[in-house]
Amino acid sequence: MTHSKSSEMRTDLAREAVAEISDELLLLLSDVFSLFLKTKNFRWHVTGPHFREYDPMFDEQADQIFATTDVIAERAPTMGASTVRSISDISRHQRLKDNNDKGLAPLRMFEEAHVDNQQLTMFLRQLHEVCQRHHDVATASLIEIWVDETERRAWFLSETLVDLRQLQTK
């Protein structure tokens, strides 16, 4: 369990609410770190004639993803719970899959990034439901922003996929 004995002193949320929300935040933070590193990996390894378009897109998305990590990590301690402590802690809790493939084509990178962002949106919506059930409006309002950002990233990736698939058919 990730909550501390002092959780009732930091929030008016019930101990059970803090435990459930902080456990979900741990999973979310692990997924966000995983997606950040995967997005950076794609940026570092993207090749081809459209490199000058794809590299900055992955970089911008990685920066946006990374910007959420600190806010997510601070939310659990705000409620009196704990958060991730290490890379191994992240790997134990992440639900998104790593990609260690060498020589991955841009099409595959964009497909995987798109699916991961869609999956992250689903995880965010699930956590939002948990927060609503426990009346945690602070976490819920943060999640609403992250859902918007994640859906926007998925949209950009989807549009790029349309272009990439058209290029393949020519």
TAHU-V508484 format. One record per backbone hydrogen bond with DSSP energy under -0.5 kcal/mol. CO is the residue of the C=O (numbers start at 0). NH is the residue of the N-H. E is the energy in kcal/mol with one decimal. If there is no record, write none. Layout:
co->[CO/CO]
nh->[NH/NH]
e->[E/E]
//
This chain:
co->[1/3/5/5/6/6/13/14/15/16/17/18/19/20/21/22/23/24/25/26/27/28/29/30/31/32/33/34/35/36/37/38/39/40/41/47/49/49/50/52/53/54/55/56/57/58/59/60/61/62/63/64/64/65/65/66/67/68/69/70/71/71/72/73/74/75/75/76/79/85/86/87/88/89/89/104/105/106/107/108/109/110/111/112/113/114/115/116/117/118/119/120/121/122/123/124/125/126/127/128/129/130/131/134/135/136/137/138/139/140/141/142/143/144/145/146/147/148/149/150/151/152/153/154/155/156/157/158/159/160/161/162/163/164/165/166]
nh->[81/6/8/9/9/10/17/18/19/20/21/22/23/24/25/26/27/28/29/30/31/32/33/34/35/36/37/38/39/40/41/42/43/44/45/50/52/53/54/56/57/58/59/60/61/62/63/64/65/66/67/67/68/68/69/70/71/72/73/74/74/75/76/77/78/78/80/79/3/89/90/91/92/92/93/108/109/110/111/112/113/114/115/116/117/118/119/120/121/122/123/124/125/126/127/128/129/130/131/132/133/135/134/136/139/140/141/142/143/144/145/146/147/148/149/150/151/152/153/154/155/156/157/158/159/160/161/162/163/164/165/166/167/168/169/169]
e->[-2.1/-1.4/-1.7/-0.7/-1.0/-1.0/-2.5/-2.4/-2.5/-2.9/-2.6/-2.1/-2.0/-2.5/-2.0/-1.6/-2.7/-3.1/-2.0/-2.3/-2.8/-2.6/-2.1/-2.9/-2.6/-2.5/-2.3/-2.6/-2.5/-2.7/-2.4/-2.1/-3.0/-1.4/-1.2/-1.7/-1.7/-2.4/-2.8/-1.2/-2.7/-2.2/-2.8/-2.3/-2.6/-2.4/-2.1/-2.5/-2.9/-1.9/-0.7/-1.2/-0.6/-1.2/-0.7/-0.5/-2.5/-2.9/-2.0/-1.1/-0.6/-0.9/-0.7/-1.7/-1.1/-0.9/-2.6/-1.0/-2.0/-2.1/-2.8/-1.7/-1.1/-0.8/-2.0/-2.0/-2.7/-2.4/-2.5/-2.7/-2.3/-2.4/-2.7/-2.2/-2.2/-2.6/-2.7/-2.1/-1.8/-2.3/-2.6/-2.4/-2.2/-2.3/-2.4/-2.0/-1.8/-2.7/-2.6/-2.4/-1.6/-3.0/-1.1/-1.4/-2.0/-2.3/-1.5/-2.4/-1.8/-1.1/-2.0/-2.7/-1.7/-2.3/-2.7/-2.8/-2.1/-2.3/-2.4/-2.1/-2.4/-2.6/-2.6/-2.5/-2.0/-2.3/-1.8/-1.7/-2.7/-2.7/-2.0/-2.2/-1.7/-1.3/-0.7/-0.6]
//
